Amino acid sequence: MRLSRRGRRRRIIVSALALVALSWVIGERACFDREAWRADYLQLRAHLEASYANLLWVRDVRGLDLVALDQRTQRALDDAATDRQARRALEDFLAAFADGHLHVDRVKLSKRLERWWAELGRDDAAPVPLDGETAPDVACAALGFGERDGDFDPALREADGFTRLPTSDSVFATAVLERPGARWGLLRIGSFDPRAYAPACLRAWASYRGALTGPCEEACRDAFLYTAVPDQLLAELAAAIEQLVAAGIDRLAVDVMGNGGGSDWVDPAARMLSTKTLPCPRLAFLRHPHWSARLRARAAEVAEDLQKPQPDGDRALLERARARLTALADEAEVPCDLSRLWTDAAAPGCSNLVAGEYYACGVYEWLAPGSLAGADARALLFEGLRYAYTPGRYDGPLVVLVDGRTASAAEYFAAILRDGEAASIVGARTSGAGCGYTGGGVPVVLERSGLRIRMPDCQRLRRDGQNELAGVTPDHPAPWRDGDDASTRARALTATLDSL
């Protein structure tokens, strides 16, 4: 059968594309350097030994066989014939740890693409100048603020008895859930990332810029992002809590389902929801120069405060903090060789973590608001002292709603309230992301492939000593399953709440 002109043209095009694809595959195989990938794997493995906080926990508690994993990865690299296959071998290696903070962060671009990307972003490379005359919308856009969906999980919106409360000057949605024998207040915290709340940024910048006397550069921007905006968020959270209390609720459920985490204002946010003193969780951290330098820098800041007049009680806290920071820094410099983990299943005899008296909040597990008022380093001793907030805005039965997408700082929120016996947990086990990256963490860029790998440098430890990477298990599981629609989840959730 003779082909039409269009058919012949189509066949020519298809054949040409097939030849291009074939030549690309042949070229990829011809350029493949297996030894370079093996070297990258050994570099990655060595970096994990020194810089991955959960390495021993994943082996000893989860039962990951590191010897078998290493052998499997070596075989995959032996069998690889292209860069894509070799990269997949490393990605599979990392995936075996099932750690949300351990992942490939960036793939190195080709030289041509790197040049194109650099040219594309050249005009935008310099930060947008900010000062007291900068409008709030311009400042917030320059600082990367956006607005994410802050609405309740569909499992709540679809529930019988759900009534949304009027919108107020708060980024936090509120509602009432009328159930037999209970009037539930509902509070939604969709993220603990300040940049998710553009409206709060606009309101914060409107007052922040009034105090500026010159350009707002790096330190000024950091103070706005990490203190001024969180303070605005905490004020709006207080307003939302007051609105719920005024609505006559007799119990409160905080919805952090789907909340993937954020930054340290999570700690005062939790404290606002209980009149109980919530001890901060212990923090275990790497034996690594990243941490020894960090701790010595903090000790030096405390030493500067000790050069100034301080009340006797504050001076004692500062002196104890300096001694503790110095001792922890010394401990962080004691090495631990874990290189045998990949060939020997026996216990290594040491740990790459320091598990001393140090907390996710700083040197102390708790200090009252207003403490150390004359110390510039007060937030290093207890992170909550950075913020303007009043604890105990709510004093009543409290539930935290979680699911498999609740992660990182949101897990901290649930855990500190549960471990402080201030709340019960309802829903499904959380993601199990745990502690992430302090001061940027200790990433590695593999020398040959250019893959950039991020890994956590710390562990947050629950009251029972369990690593938060295990996830937060609900006290009252909601009987839903993956794939259930919103109405099914709503029935499961309300049935669980009704049973409390």
N, C-alpha and C positions, 0 to 999 in steps of 0.2 A: 504494500500500500504506500503510495507516494504521500509525503508530508507536505502540508501547505507551507507557504513562505513563513508564516507566523510560527508554525510548528518547528521548522528547521531553525529559525532564530532562537526559539526557546531551548531547543536541544543544544545549540552552540553555547548559549549562556549557561545552561546547567553543566555542560561539560567543562566550561572554563572555570566555573565556581568549584567544581570537583577537583580540578587540577590545582587551583589555588589552595584549597583545603588540604590536599594531599601534600603539596610542597611545604605547607606550614607544619604539618605533622612531621614530615621528614626532617625539616629544619629544626623543629623542637627536639626531636630525638638526637639529631646530630650535635646540637649544642648542649645537650644534657651532660652535667658534670656530677656524677654520683659521689665522688670523693668530697666535693664541696658541700653537698648536702649532709654527708656523714659528719663532716667537721662541724657543720651548724648544729647537728643533733647533739654532738658531744658538748658543744658550747652551751646549748640549752640545758642539757642534763646537769652540767656543772653549776649553771646559774640557779637552777632549782634547788640544788643542795644547799646553797648559801643564802638564797633570797626568797624562797617560797615558804611562807609561814605554816602552811597546812600539810607539808610533805609527810611528816611522820604520822600526823593524825589520820590522813587518808589511808595510809598503810595499816596502822595499828588498830584504828577504830572501824573504819569502813571495810578493811580487809582487802584493799587493792594490792595485788601481787606485783610489786615493782620489778622483780626479776623476770617474770613472764611478760610484763608489759615492755620491758626493754628488749627482750628477745623478739617479741612480735614486731616492734618498731624497726629493729635492725633488719629483720626479714623483709619488711615492707620497703625499706630503702634499697635492699639488695634487688628486689623485684621491680622497682620503679624504673621506667624508661623515659620519663619526661619530668619537667619541673613541676607540673601540676600534680603528678602522682606522688612525687617526693614531698611536696607541700602538704598533700592530703595525709601522708604518713605522720607528719609532725602535728597536724591538726587533730588526727585521731588519737595520738599520744596525749595531747593536752585534754581532749574530751574525756579520756578515761578517768580523770581526776574529779569530774562532775563538780567543778568549782566555778561559780559564776564570775568570779573576779580573776580567773586564770584563762587568758584567751589571747589570740592574735589580735593586736590592736591596729596594725597597719601593715600593708604590703608595699614594699618598695616599688616606686614607679620606674619605668624605663627612662633612660637618659633623655630621649626626645620628649616624653610625656612630662618629665620633671621640668624641662625648659619651658614647655607650653604652660604648665601650671604656674610656674614662677612668673611668667609674663602676664598671665591672666590676673594674678592677684597682686601685681606690683603696686597698682594705684591704691589698693586697700590695705597695704601692709602696715602703714603707720596707724596707730590708734586715732580715732576721731577726737579732736581736742575738746575737753570739757572744762567748764568754769561756771561761775555763778550766773552767767547770762544764758547758759544752755537750757533750752526748753526740756521739760521732763520726757516728752516722747522721743526727742533726739538722743538724750542721755541714755534712756533705757534701751533703745535700739542699738546704740553703740556698745553697750555693755552686754548685749546678747540675751536680753529678756524676751520671753514670748509668753503666750497664754495657752496652756493646755486645758483639756476638758476637765473641769473640776467638779463634775456632777457625780451623784451617787452611782454606785454599781447598779446595773439593771435589776439585780436580785432584790434591791430595796425599792427601786422606783416602781416595780411591778407588784409589790406586796400590798395586800389588802390592808387598808387603814393608813396608807402613806399620804401625808399632806405636807407639801413644801411650805416652809415659812417665808414671809416676804423678804425680798432681797434687801440687804443692808449694806453699809460700807465695809464689807468684809469679803475676802476672796474665798471664804469657807462656807460651803452650802450647809444649810440646816433644814431639818424637817421634824415632824412628829409622826410617830407610828402608833396608832391606837390599836391595842390588842386586848383580849379579854383579861381584865384584872391588872393591866399595866398601860401606862402612857410613856412610851419610849421617846426620848429625844435622840435624834440622829445628827451626827456631825461628820462631815466629809473632809478628810485631809488627803488629797489626791497625790501629793508629792512633798518631799522634804527638800527639794531643790529650789532655792530661792528664785532662780531664773525662770521657773515655771509660772511665776505670778507677776506678770507685767503690770496689772492695775496697782498692786502694792508698791511696785517700783516707782510708778508715776507719783503716788502719794508721798513716798519716802523722799524722792528727789526734790519735790516741791519745797520741802522744809530743809533738806540737807544743803542745797545749793546756797541758801541764805547765809550760811556761815563761812562760805568759801571766800578767800581774799586773793586768790590767784588761780593758776591752772590746777585742775584736779588730775594728778598723775598717779603713778602706780600705787603708792601707799594710800592715797586718798580714795582711789577706786576700790582697793581692797577693803578699806574701812566701811565704805558704802555697801559693798556686796556682802561682806561677812558679818557686819554688825548693824548698820542702819536698816537695811532691808529686813533681816531677821527680826529686829526690834519692831518694825512696822507689822510684820506677819504675826508676831506674838500679841501685839495690841489688837489686831483684827481677830485673832483667835479668842482673846479675852472677850471681845464684843460678841462673838458668836456664842460663846458659852453663856454669857449673861442673857442673851436672847432666848436661849433654850431654857434656862432656869426660870425666866419670866413667863415662859409658856406653860409652866406648871408640870414639867416632866417629873416622873418619880424614879427614872433610871435612864442611863445614857449609853448609847452604842456609838463608838467611833469607827468609821469606815475607812480602813487603810487597805482594802482589797485593791490589787493592781498598783499599789504605791511602790515604785521601784527604788526608793531611797532618796538620798540627798546629802545634807550637811549637818553641822553640829547643833543647829537650833532645835533639832529633834529632842534634845535632852530637856531644855526648859519647857518645850511644848508638852512633854509627858508630865512634868512636875506640876503644870497648871491644872491638871485633871485629877489631882489627888491631894489631900491634906497630909498624907503620910510622907515621911522622909524616905526617899527612894535611893538606896545605895547604888552607886555606879558600878557597873560590872568591871571585873579585873580585865586587864589588857596584857596579853603575852606578845612579845615582839622579837624581832630577829636579832641574833648576834651578828651585827653587821655595822660597817662604818656609817651607813645611813642613820642608824639609830644612835650610835655612840656620839656622833657629831650633833645630832638633834638634842640629845639629853644634855650634853655639855653646854650647848648654846643656851638652853633653858636655865641651867645652873648659873651661867654667867649673868643672865638677866635678873635672877633672884639675888645674886650677889650685889648687883647695882642697887636694888631696893634696900639691901641691908646697910648700904652706905648712908642712907637717909634716916632721919628720925622716924621711928615706928612705935606704936603702943607695944607694951611688953608681950601681950598675947599674940599680936601679929608678928612680932620679931621671932617669937618661938616657932610659929608656923613656918616662917620663911627660913629659919636656920635648919629646921628639920627637913624642909623641902630641898634645900641646897645639898644637904648631906645625902638624902635619898637619891636625888638625881645623879650626883657624882658616883655613888656606889653602883647604880644601875648602868651608868655609862661604862664603868670599869668592867662590869659583868658582860656587857654587850661586846666587849673587845676580846673575850675569851673564846677561842675558835672551837668549832666542832666539825670534824671531818665526817661527812656522810657519803663519801664516794662509794663505799662498799654496798650501799643499799641496792644497787642495780645488779649485783652479782651474788649477794649473800642475804638470805632471809632472816638472819639472826639480828637481834637488837644491836644497834650501833654503840650503845654505852654512853651516849651524850645526846643532847638536843640542840637544834639550831635556834631555839627560842629561849628568851629570858622570861621567866614567869614569876617575877618578884612583886613587890608591893607597888604596883602602878595600875592606873585605872583608865578606862576609856574617856573619863572626864579630866584626867590629868594626874597630879601627884596624890590628891586626896579623893576619897570616894564620895564625900559630900562636904560642902561648906554653905552656910546660910547666905542668902542674898544680902549684899552690903558688906560682906566680910572683906578684909584686907583693902579697905578703901584707899589707903595711901600707897599701895604697891602697884606699880605699873605692870608687874608680871602676874597679877592675881588670876587672870584667865588661864595662865599656864598651870596654875595649881589646881584650879577647878574651872572647867570650861563655862559653866553656867554663869560665872561672875562677869563674863563678857556682855551679857544681855540685860536689858531692862524688862523685868517680868515679875509677877507676883504668883508664887505657887499656891495651890489649893483653891483655885477659882471654882472648882466643882467639888462637892463633898457628898457623894451618893453612890449607889450601885453603878459599877462601870463595866462595860464589855468592850473588847477590841475585836473588830471583824477582820479576818485575814483570809487569804487564799494562796494558791501556789504562785501568784505573781507578786506577792508582798515580799520585798527583798531589802537587804542591806540596812540602811538607816531605819526603814519602816519595821524591820525585824527587831532592831534595837528598841524602838518605841514599844512594841508589843512585849518584848522580853523584860524590859525594866519595870513596866507596870505589873506584869505577872509575877516576876521574882520579888517585887516589893509588896506583894499581896494586896495590890490596889485594884486589880482588874482580873477578870476571867477572859479567856480567849475562845472565840467562836468562829467556826468556818472550816478551813482545810489547812494542812501543814504548809508553812511558808516555803519560799523558794530555797532557802539555805544558802544565801550568798555570804552572810557573815561579814567580818571586818574586811575593809578594802585597802586603800592606799593612803598612808599618812605622808603628808608632805610630798605627794606625787608618787610615793612608792619606789620600788627598785626595778624598773623595767629593763629589758635587754633587747638590743638590736643585733640580730644574727649577722655575722660578718660577711658571709657569701651571698645569702639570699636577700638580706635587708629586711626580713620579717621582724616586726617589733612585737614583743610578747610582754603583756602586763601580768603581774602576779601580786597577790596580797602579801603585805609585810607584817601582818598582825593577826591575832586571834582575840575575839571578844568571848569571855568565858561567863556562862550563866552561873547563877547562885550555886548550882550543884556541880560546878566545874566543867560542864559540857560545853564544847565548842559551839558557838552560834551557827557555824556552818551546817550543823545537823538540822537546822530549821527550827521553827517554833511550832510545837505540836499543840493543837487546840485542846482545851479542857472539854469542850462540847463540840464534837465534829458535826458539821451540817451534812445531812445525807444526800449530797449531790454527787454527780459524776461528771467527768470531762465530757463536754459536748452537750450537756443539758441546756435547754433554752432558758431564757430569763424567767419565764413564769414557773418553770419547774424548780429553778434555783430559789425563786421567791418563796414558794411553798415550803421547800426544805429549810430555808433560813428562818422563816417565821415559826415553823414548827419547833425548831431548836430554841428560839428565843422564848416561845410560849412555855417551854419546859423548864425554864430557869426559875 
